[in-house]
């Protein structure tokens, strides 16, 4: 579509959709809100917001004096009036209040070149718990790719991501899911915690747990013990967010090793700490190290070693890591092998932080391509992995996902039914 046709076409689509939804959304939302709190009438609250070219408008919202947070989203229907008025689009950078807009620095104000929207890349990333970067980066991505095709893509993905729910509820620093105590931090906080552990020169084991790990822990007492022994266990994947939503224990972010790696490398390059890569097929760890050095020239890679060695070579591998002076050791041997190995040998390696990272080296070493961002934004990375390696992954995903959801459903009904009971939580 020609660029000059984009804006008028988008405006017509916005108007038609808003006019179609208003007669349904307004009475339905008002009735549900009113019936949820008998005797209380919803009232409209106006919030001053900033639109295109810095123009101000008021965003209306229907609220109750004693509002159930689970129904709060229903009160957003009056924003459709702002769409009809032309202040807001269906797709665009997130609507910002006057106070939020005033806090932006000059480099972030290019978002006001277009109308704000109900849905955006940032909304998708928050829904999938992968909002690791700044909101301004998501806004710039939209401005670069802005087209009717992009808008339709965001709308379609938003419909798919909507069932995941929001993670804006009350969060705690740790949550228990499937009988496992999980660290409930943001990615930046996890990187900062690793750096703090390095400064303290303590021995810290980090594990990542996804639904498949919960299933394995349910039947493998050695792996359960390794997770109970680990200092930090982090929630990995959209399945853990869904579990958190079902159990009423919101997960803050998807703390997976693959997204952690570049951020950790950047931090280590700045602090001067040394990194060792252990695991994967021959040559893959070396390729991952090359990627990291090219991206972060100041990063000190202490050494690499494939994961193909037997018990006779184990002491030599441990001695080599110790001689390298590594501060952080990444182990890519798969679950549960990597966490069991770290439990037995981390202190002997001399590394202060040991992290089990699964298939991370395969992604950065170029052996397996990672799912594209658009698929990750709808929580579909597991589908991509299933397509890549169906023979290896079909049982894990096609059977394992339903097994995991069954365990979570049991835990919701009876917390004592969670994996291994509460005795091994810490």
Long-range contacts (C-beta under 8 A, 24 or more apart in sequence): 1-147, 1-148, 1-149, 6-146, 6-147, 6-148, 9-148, 10-89, 10-148, 10-151, 11-86, 11-89, 13-90, 14-83, 14-89, 14-90, 15-83, 15-84, 17-83, 17-90, 18-80, 18-81, 18-83, 18-84, 18-90, 19-84, 21-80, 22-77, 22-80, 22-81, 22-84, 25-77, 25-80, 26-77, 26-78, 26-80, 29-62, 29-74, 29-75, 29-77, 30-62, 32-71, 32-74, 33-62, 33-64, 33-67, 33-71, 33-74, 33-75, 36-64, 36-68, 36-71, 37-64, 37-65, 37-66, 37-67, 37-68, 40-64, 40-65, 40-66, 42-75, 44-78, 47-97, 48-97, 48-98, 49-87, 49-95, 49-96, 49-97, 49-98, 49-101, 49-116, 50-96, 50-97, 50-98, 50-101, 50-112, 50-116, 51-87, 51-88, 51-112, 51-115, 51-116, 52-87, 52-112, 52-113, 52-114, 52-115, 52-116, 53-112, 53-113, 54-112, 55-87, 56-98, 57-82, 57-85, 57-87, 57-88, 59-88, 59-95, 59-97, 69-169, 73-166, 79-118, 83-118, 86-115, 87-115, 87-116, 88-115, 88-116, 88-117, 88-118, 89-114, 89-115, 89-116, 89-117, 89-118, 90-117, 90-118, 90-119, 90-151, 90-155, 91-117, 91-118, 91-119, 91-120, 91-150, 91-151, 91-154, 91-155, 92-116, 92-117, 92-120, 92-142, 93-117, 93-120, 93-122, 93-139, 93-142, 94-120, 94-122, 94-123, 94-135, 94-139, 104-136, 107-136, 108-136, 108-139, 110-139, 110-140, 110-143, 111-136, 111-139, 111-143, 113-143, 114-143, 114-146, 119-154, 119-155, 119-158, 120-154, 121-154, 121-377, 123-158, 124-154, 124-157, 124-158, 124-161, 124-377, 124-378, 125-377, 126-166, 126-167, 127-158, 127-161, 127-162, 127-164, 127-165, 127-166, 127-377, 128-161, 128-164, 128-238, 128-241, 128-254, 128-376, 128-377, 128-378, 128-379, 129-167, 129-238, 129-241, 129-251, 129-252, 129-253, 129-254, 130-253, 130-254, 130-259, 130-376, 130-377, 131-253, 132-186, 132-187, 132-188, 132-253, 132-259, 132-263, 153-374, 157-374, 157-377, 157-378, 160-378, 161-377, 161-378, 161-379, 164-238, 164-241, 164-242, 164-245, 164-379, 165-245, 167-241, 167-244, 167-245, 167-250, 167-251, 167-252, 168-250, 169-248, 169-250, 170-250, 171-250, 171-252, 172-249, 175-235, 175-244, 175-249, 175-250, 175-251, 176-249, 176-418, 176-422, 176-425, 177-214, 177-235, 177-240, 177-243, 177-244, 177-247, 177-249, 177-408, 177-411, 177-418, 178-214, 178-217, 178-218, 178-243, 178-404, 178-407, 178-408, 178-411, 178-418, 178-419, 179-214, 179-217, 179-218, 179-224, 179-411, 179-418, 179-419, 179-420, 179-421, 179-422, 179-424, 179-425, 180-209, 180-214, 180-217, 180-227, 180-233, 180-419, 180-425, 181-233, 181-425, 181-426, 182-209, 182-233, 182-234, 182-235, 182-240, 182-251, 183-232, 183-233, 183-234, 183-235, 183-255, 184-235, 184-251, 184-252, 185-234, 185-252, 185-253, 185-255, 186-252, 186-253, 187-253, 187-255, 187-259, 187-260, 187-263, 188-263, 190-232, 190-234, 190-255, 190-260, 191-260, 191-263, 191-264, 191-267, 193-232, 194-264, 194-267, 194-328, 194-353, 195-267, 195-271, 195-273, 197-352, 197-353, 198-271, 198-273, 198-327, 198-328, 198-352, 198-353, 201-352, 202-352, 203-346, 203-347, 203-351, 203-352, 203-354, 204-231, 204-232, 204-352, 204-353, 204-354, 205-229, 205-230, 205-231, 205-232, 205-339, 205-342, 205-343, 205-346, 205-353, 205-354, 205-355, 206-230, 206-231, 206-232, 206-233, 206-234, 206-353, 206-354, 206-355, 206-356, 207-232, 207-233, 207-234, 207-339, 207-342, 207-355, 207-356, 208-233, 208-234, 208-235, 208-236, 208-255, 208-256, 208-257, 208-355, 208-356, 208-357, 208-358, 209-233, 209-234, 209-235, 209-236, 209-240, 210-235, 210-236, 210-237, 210-239, 210-240, 210-256, 211-237, 211-239, 211-240, 211-243, 211-400, 211-401, 211-404, 212-335, 212-396, 212-400, 212-404, 213-335, 213-336, 214-404, 214-407, 214-419, 215-400, 215-403, 215-404, 215-407, 216-335, 216-336, 217-419, 217-420, 218-407, 218-419, 218-420, 220-336, 221-420, 222-336, 222-340, 223-335, 223-336, 223-339, 223-340, 224-419, 224-420, 224-424, 225-343, 225-424, 226-336, 226-339, 226-340, 226-342, 226-343, 227-339, 228-424, 228-425, 228-426, 229-343, 230-339, 230-342, 230-343, 237-381, 237-382, 238-379, 238-381, 238-382, 239-382, 239-401, 239-404, 241-379, 242-405, 242-408, 243-404, 243-405, 243-408, 246-408, 246-409, 246-412, 247-408, 247-411, 247-412, 257-330, 257-355, 257-356, 257-357, 257-358, 257-360, 258-357, 258-359, 258-360, 258-363, 258-364, 258-370, 260-355, 261-292, 261-330, 261-357, 261-360, 261-364, 262-295, 264-328, 265-292, 265-295, 265-296, 265-299, 266-296, 268-296, 268-299, 268-300, 268-327, 268-328, 269-296, 269-297, 269-298, 269-299, 269-300, 270-298, 272-300, 273-300, 273-327, 273-328, 274-300, 274-301, 274-302, 274-324, 274-325, 274-326, 274-327, 274-328, 275-299, 275-300, 275-301, 275-302, 275-326, 275-327, 275-328, 275-330, 276-301, 276-302, 276-303, 276-304, 276-305, 276-321, 276-324, 276-326, 276-328, 276-329, 276-330, 276-349, 276-351, 277-301, 277-303, 277-304, 277-305, 277-330, 277-332, 277-361, 278-304, 278-305, 278-307, 278-317, 278-321, 278-329, 278-330, 278-331, 278-332, 278-333, 279-305, 279-306, 279-307, 279-330, 279-331, 279-332, 279-333, 279-338, 279-357, 279-361, 280-306, 280-307, 280-332, 280-359, 280-361, 280-362, 280-365, 280-367, 281-306, 281-307, 281-308, 281-367, 282-306, 282-308, 283-365, 284-361, 284-362, 284-365, 284-367, 285-332, 285-361, 285-365, 286-365, 287-361, 287-364, 287-365, 287-366, 287-367, 288-360, 288-361, 288-364, 288-365, 291-364, 291-365, 291-366, 292-364, 302-326, 302-327, 307-331, 307-332, 307-333, 314-345, 318-345, 318-348, 318-349, 321-349, 321-350, 321-351, 322-348, 322-349, 322-350, 325-350, 326-350, 326-351, 327-351, 327-352, 327-353, 328-352, 328-353, 328-354, 328-355, 329-353, 329-354, 329-355, 330-355, 330-357, 330-360, 330-361, 331-355, 331-356, 331-357, 332-356, 332-357, 332-358, 332-359, 332-360, 332-361, 332-362, 334-358, 334-359
